Amino acid sequence: MFHHYKKVILGSAVGVLAIVLFGSIRVGAQNVTIDPNLNVSPNVISFETTFPGEVNFRPLTVNLSSEFIQSPIHDDVEYRIVQQTKPRVDTEAERDYCKQFPNDLSRCYPSLCPYLSKEPDGTPANDTGVHAFHDPTASSSIAYGRLAKSDNDTEDNWVIDLHTPCFRGQCDQDNPIPPQYQLDPALNGEVFGCDLVVEVERVSYSKDCPLCELDQSGNPVVVDVSSNVTIDFNQDPPTYSGDPALLPYFSYDKASTTPSGWNAIFNLGGKGLHLKPGVKITTTSVGIGNSKYAPGIIIKSNCTLAADAGSEISIKSINQDAGDILLNIGNDITINGLIRNEQTASLRRPGNITVASWCGDIVQGKTGWLDDSGRHYGARNINVLACDVGDIEINGLVWGHATIFSPALKSSPNINVSAFNGTVTVNANTPAPLLNNFGYGGGTYDIWGGLLSLIVGDDAPGAVRVQAHGDITVRGHGQDNHSSFGAISAKARTSDPHGGLIDARSIAGNIIGTDRAFDVSARNMHLPNLAHIILQAGQNIFLSRPGANNTFGPTVDNSTTGSNSKGGVNDIRGYQGGITNAVNSIISAFGSGTGAVSGTNNLQSCAGVVNPGIVTPADSNPGDDSGSCSSSSPQPLWPDCSVFPGLSMP
């Protein structure tokens, strides 16, 4: 049985075609893949030496990539062809420069763009061309194309026409070249250039996912687990005890030479899995005394996973490594219970936690908790991944943490969240903390929901990385009675607390942050200062503070307080849109205290910065607040789920 999904994904990719006038550039590769969806051929067009009044024609082919054609989930691509001033040295920095200063002929070619027409093939009539003699920066100068497998339209054959201009005072009286497009005679003999940029705007997904097995009534078949399940790897072969409902789907893997590499495997095929309240799935620790490994747990299903509040999937090691917990699910995942990977003593670390859906959404409720918990050696990673089609919504707590009381740290906890073709939403805006007056590592904290990487007792912070094809929305909160953290936060707490890394990238959408959304504030007195917040959106960035008072800010917090403390770096960029920092919202890297040093705020956008709020200290380079449009989107943090160990379509 199949469930059918149709989702439209906004995106962009770039392929650059160099075109020169009065010179010659050899055509290089004849077919260039500009992203996984499209090929462009050729990648360089040369008109060599031409003369005023001539019209020259060159072909340009845009077609669906073989990967796109062979993919069962893709149908159509909408793209556009835009023009940009060509730099003499082809780097992103120089492209940005020539966008702002196109008349600096020491670094930019004289522009050929107004004289190029883009003529579609007309079969079918779903493309829009552009005539020569136009303003390259106007929206009317953008050509649009569409390719669709469903229409048997997999290739567009454009014709690029060069209408060679004449020089003022030397034009034929019958020459149709408008006066505003006639060239300065001083440019005679120069090499002219124009970058044509092919950008993917929309990709539609028509995905047939082999998901749930259905009963005679057409309802998904779901395995309900009502009591605990324990796999004992101290026996050979490992024994299964507990609810018989899950037994038919159990197997194990002991190929590894160490028990932390062993796994209890539950493969439900087309059936869904439902863990009822109070149910715990675990493996017994392997070893003796205070030296015990924890074998891992793998759950696979083509269908759904629902873990009710009060349910638990957990493993625990003592002074040895724990294995990984991997939930590899075909469709929707709902987590209202606890998923915990824990190492409870001085030595070694817990394993990773990976929650992955291939064709559905991941929703963590307010009672949901993903917990990677270590001690002196540190903790490992938590990965939450919508691999193909689906959104991610976090309403509970995703927490990687460790308490360090000896100099033996091996790894700080990292949290990785990605909706490769969807959106990510973090709702940490509950009225009260999820964990109120919570004791941890000798301190007391108020912990709201969200994404939190925390080290206590060492100054090596972890990182939180978030990627989405569409929007990233982060809703923060205020403060209560004790120390707390923003909705997304990475910190190391010692007598000299250090901020870590937050890296959030919306490839084709917006980043929206409200109240205490992004937080790495710390003292950072000792080198290296790792406190860094990166917000990159293919479109716009919107920051605001709807909260009632100052305890709901800053929205972007890389500030520092205390003698000789150091602020961090905030890098914020809207690639094809702008940045709005609303009234009462604060972007801060400010340093307060005797000898304190403020950090740096770097704001950069295509459409401009609107700032009725506060940016402190001031933006380091106001000159790039607008006009930085040459790159259409951020570089992804990860290309797809294949880079995460153990993941493939279940």
DOMITI-738213 format. One record per residue (C-alpha): x, y, z; residue in one letter. Coordinates in pm, whole numbers, plus 50000, padded with zeros to 5 digits. Example, Ala and Ser with C-alpha at 12.3 -4.5 7.8 and 13.67 -1.06 7.14 Angstrom:
BEGIN
512304955050780A
513674989450714S
END
This chain:
BEGIN
500005000050000M
501125035649934F
500315069450079H
500655098549839H
502285131449927Y
502505162949720K
504575190849871K
505965221549700V
509445231049809I
510955265449760L
514605265249677G
517465279449478S
520685268649316A
523225287349109V
525025280448783G
527055308648628V
527535313748254L
530305337048146A
529595357447830I
532185380847676V
532165406547399L
535215416647190F
537185387347326G
537245349647332S
536845324547614I
536965287647534R
533895267847631V
534755244447918G
532535216548042A
529575212047809Q
527125200548076N
527145214448428V
524935202248712T
523995233748902I
522165214449175D
520695179249205P
517745190048988N
519085207548677L
521885206648422N
522995236948216V
524925234647890S
527275250347798P
528715266448108N
530535293547909V
529225312147604I
531645332047392S
530665357047123F
534325364247041E
534795396246838T
531565412446718T
530725445046548F
528105471646619P
524675463146484G
525315425746459E
522915401046618V
524545368746732N
522765337646852F
523965311147096R
522125281047238P
521565275147608L
520095242147724T
518535237048067V
517365201748141N
516365179548428L
519235160148577S
519325122448539S
518925119648917E
515745140648900F
514325120548610I
515035087548782Q
513705098849118S
510205086049200P
509475115849425I
510105144949187H
507875159648917D
508645195248811D
511135223648854V
510485260848813E
513575282048759Y
514595316748656R
517495332548469I
518785364948621V
521675387348520Q
524515401248726Q
527545422848658T
530515400348592K
533605404448814P
537055401748661R
537975377148938V
535185352048988D
534695349149364T
531645354449583E
533225385249739A
533915400349398E
530415392049273R
528995409849576D
531285439349511Y
530265442549145C
526635440749247K
527135472049455Q
529745489549237F
529135478348879P
530945508448732N
534295500348895D
535905487348577L
539115478748758S
537285449648922R
534165445148708C
533705439948335Y
531655465748146P
528155451548143S
526915431547848L
523665423048029C
521335449447875P
522065436447525Y
521205399747581L
517785385747504S
516605352047631K
514255334847386E
512365303647500P
511745274047271D
507955276647304G
507415239147330T
505415238747547P
504555275247600A
505415275647972N
508555297447964D
508865335447964T
511665352847777G
513285387347788V
514055410747496H
517335429047455A
517795465247568F
516525463347924H
517495472848278D
519205441248413P
518205449748771T
514475452448694A
512165423548780S
510875424748421S
514355414448304S
514125379948463I
513395350248237A
511345321548377Y
511255284748286G
509485252948391R
510315216448333L
507955188248424A
508125150748385K
504335149148392S
504235171148078D
507045151947903N
508945184747916D
512425176348046T
514535200847843E
514355237847756D
516385250447458N
516875287647503W
518485310847250V
520705338347390I
520795367347143D
523495393747159L
522335426447001H
525715442846967T
525505479547069P
527085508546888C
529165536947028F
527685571347076R
528335593746776G
529165563546558Q
525725547246529C
524005542346198D
521045565746168Q
518825535846103D
520245517046400N
517415506846632P
519585508946946I
517945533247193P
520175562547295P
520385551447660Q
521945518547548Y
524605533647321Q
528105529147457L
530805553747557D
533385553547271P
536125550347533A
535025514247581L
535805504447222N
537945473047227G
537115463647585E
536035429147696V
532435430147818F
530815404548043G
527605393348207C
526835365348449D
523615346948377L
522515329648695V
520115300248673V
518215297449001E
515865269449098V
512785285449252E
510365256749311R
510545219049311V
507375198549345S
507475165049516Y
504975138349422S
506205111249651K
504805076149665D
506095063749997C
505765026750078P
504385033350418L
501715017350629C
500314982750591E
496524986350594L
493854963950742D
490654953750565Q
489024986450663S
491845006750512G
493335017250845N
497065014750921P
498114983751115V
499764994751439V
501544973551700V
500474985552046D
503004979552325V
501384980852669S
504134967852899S
507924969352927N
510314952052686V
513864942952793T
516604927052584I
519254909352794D
522594907552614F
524184889852911N
522614858252771Q
523794841252453D
521724844752244P
520174876452388P
516784870752546T
513554890052501Y
511254895852794S
508094916452825G
505134925052607D
504724897452345P
503324921852090A
506824933251986L
508514898951993L
507814889051629P
509764919351509Y
512834914651729F
516324905051613S
519804913951727Y
523284922151600D
526424911751791K
528954915951512A
530914942351703S
533794932051929T
532494954752207T
528984954152357P
528444991152285S
528344981151919G
525654954651972W
522054963251891N
518564951951972A
516644955951645I
512884959651609F
511884959651241N
508134963651204L
508064965350825G
504814982050715G
503314982651063K
503345012851293G
504515012851654L
502625027551949H
504205029152295L
501555034252560K
502055053652886P
504425037053129G
506075014652867V
509885012052870K
512034996252599I
515624990152706T
518674967652692T
520444954152999T
523944966753065S
526774942252992V
529764938453224G
530534935253592I
530404958653889G
530874995053792N
532064987153440S
529124980553210K
528454987352844Y
524984994852710A
523984978052380P
522025000652147G
518455000352019I
517305002951655I
513615006751568I
512585005751201K
509155010351049S
507805020450710N
504795034350894C
504525055851208T
505955058351557L
503955072851847A
505465074052197A
502925085052457D
503685106652760A
505265084753026G
506775060352776S
510525055652751E
513195042552517I
516465042552707S
519855026452761I
522395032153039K
526085024053072S
528455026953369I
532105036953309N
531885022552956Q
530475034652629D
526815031652545A
525545022452201G
523305043951983D
519535047851982I
518245049551624L
514595054851532L
514385051051153N
510765056451053I
509025059550716G
506185082650813N
505115105051100D
506845104451438I
505165117451752T
507245118652069I
505555127152397N
507755104252606G
511435101152699L
514275089452476I
517445087652682R
521015076352618N
522995078052943E
526425071453089Q
526215075653466T
529775073153603A
533185089453557S
534465072553242L
533305069252881R
530285084052708R
526695077952604P
525975070252238G
524095091151982N
520345095551959I
518955097651605T
515275103051527V
514635102051151A
511495102750937S
511615098050561W
508095106750447C
506445123950739G
506545150151009D
508335148251342I
506385163651628V
507725164451982Q
505075173952237G
505615194152553K
506145162252755T
508655149052502G
512315147452602W
515355136952399L
518195133552648D
521835125052579D
523445125052924S
527135121053005G
529675127453276R
533415135453275H
534125123052921Y
531245143552780G
528255134752564A
527555127052201R
525085139051938N
521335141851909I
520065141551548N
516465150051454V
515975145751079L
513095148550832A
515015132250552C
512825135850248D
509385151450288V
508275164950623G
508445192150885D
509915192051237I
508165207351536E
509835208651878I
507565216652174N
509495197852442G
513175195452532L
516095182952323V
519035182852564W
522605171052525G
524605175852844H
527455164353064A
528905173153405T
532705174853400I
534685174153723F
538035161853593S
540045171453282P
538965141653074A
536465157152829L
536385138152500K
533405154352325S
530885181652389S
527235174952301P
526055185951957N
522435188551847I
521685185651474N
518195192651339V
517315192550970S
514135192250761A
515755187450421F
512595196050229N
510455211550500G
510355235750791T
511675235751148V
509695251151433T
510925253951793V
508205264352037N
509825272752370A
507285299552460N
505485281952745T
504465304753035P
506585284853281A
509715263353251P
509315226553170L
511875219153445L
511415244353725N
514095248953995N
515985220053838F
519195209354011G
522055199953780Y
525835199553820G
525755218354148G
523515246254016G
519815253453996T
518195261653664Y
514865269553505D
514825249853182I
512295257052909W
511785235752601G
513955239352294G
517405228152179L
520035229452454L
523675218552451S
525135222552801L
528455213952962I
528925220253336V
532435220053480G
534445224853158D
534905254552924D
534495235252595A
530945242252471P
529045221952214G
526995232951915A
523415234351792V
522935233051415R
519575237151242V
518805234350872Q
515525236850682A
514605240750320H
511725263150424G
511265285150728D
513015281651062I
510795295751337T
512105298851694V
509805311551968R
511595320052290G
510455329352639H
511265351552934G
513095344253259Q
511955330253594D
513805328153928N
516975309753827H
519525308553548S
517975297953219S
518735294352851F
517225307052528G
515125285152300A
518275274752113I
521375275952331S
524905261852353A
526945268952664K
529675256152893A
529185265853257R
532275270653477T
533665299453680S
534425313153330D
531365302853125P
531845299752750H
529325302952469G
529215277452192G
527965276951833L
524455281851700I
524285277451322D
520795280651168A
520325280050791R
517095282750596S
518085273750244I
515085288850067A
512865304050334G
512925327850629N
514295327050982I
511855340251242I
513025345251600G
510965358951888T
511885367352249D
514905347952380R
515385327652066A
519175323752018F
521495324052319D
525225317752366V
525845346152614S
528805339552846A
531975355252989R
534455339252743N
537515352452924M
539935325452812H
540855317152454L
539535304752231P
536335324652231N
533945301352048L
530735321052106A
529215323951760H
525665327451627I
525115322451253I
521685329951108L
521455325850731Q
518195326750535A
517625322950164G
514945349750201Q
514385371750508N
515235372650876I
512585386051116F
513495392151481L
511055405551739S
510295406952110R
506555403352172P
507235395452539G
506045419652804A
509415432352931N
513185430952899N
513415396253054T
512165383352717F
515345394452542G
517765397452377P
516405378852075T
519955371851955V
522195370552262D
525955368252234N
526555393752507S
528895391552802T
528905404853159T
531765407053407G
535305419653443S
537525412053141N
534745392752969S
534415390652589K
531375391552366G
531015368052071G
530225371351701V
526765373351542N
526705367251165D
523225374151025I
522415373650654R
519325374750432G
520505361950094Y
517635373149871Q
515635392850126G
516265416250415G
516715417050792I
514085431651023T
514905437651389N
511605449651531A
510855474251811V
512185461652149N
514155433651986S
517865432952065I
520755417951871I
523555418452124S
527245411052145A
527695438552402F
530265436352681G
529545451753022S
531905452653321G
535385465153398T
537655456453106G
534855438952919A
535175437852540V
532155437752313S
531955412852032G
530875418751673T
527555421051489N
527755414551116N
524485421150931L
524325415350557Q
521375413450318S
520095417749967C
517005439150032A
518155459650329G
518135461450709V
515135475750893V
516095482251254N
513695500151486P
515115477351756G
518645476851899I
521865463051750V
524685465652003T
527455471151920P
526495486351585A
526735466251266D
530405463051174S
529865470350803N
526725490150712P
527895490450351G
526705454750294D
523335459150465D
521745459350120S
522775448749772G
524485416249879S
522445395449638C
524975375849434S
524515343349626S
520965330549617S
521065308849928S
523255296350212P
525385265650172Q
523625235950335P
525125221950652L
524395186850522W
523365175150173P
520935148250292D
520435121150554C
523055098250401S
525805116350593V
524325104550923F
525465069251020P
523045040550986G
520325058750793L
518545045950484S
514915043150383M
513515016450621P
END
